[in-house]
Amino acid sequence: MRTEPEPHEVRSLVIQVLERLGVSVLVLRDLEETVLIDGGKHAARSYRVHGYMAMWLSEVGIVQFYDAEGNMLATINLFTESEPLKMAA
């Protein structure tokens, strides 16, 4: 059985990773979140702040992180990496 992460858990993870990438905590208060709905279903969420972007592709369970030039910095598989999210089994 697959455990689906909650949006607040993913948002928290995104903030943690962005902080590790050097984004100021003050700037994170301005985190802009966008939800993509496709065919009436939640397909993705994007998070943007200070030139950085994270994209949560909910169907495949990954979050990808990009810098201002569009270079991919990291990918996290939410379905296999449950520790950062402290998900229940």
Order of alpha helices (4+ residues) and beta strands (2+ residues): alpha-alpha-beta-beta-beta-beta-beta
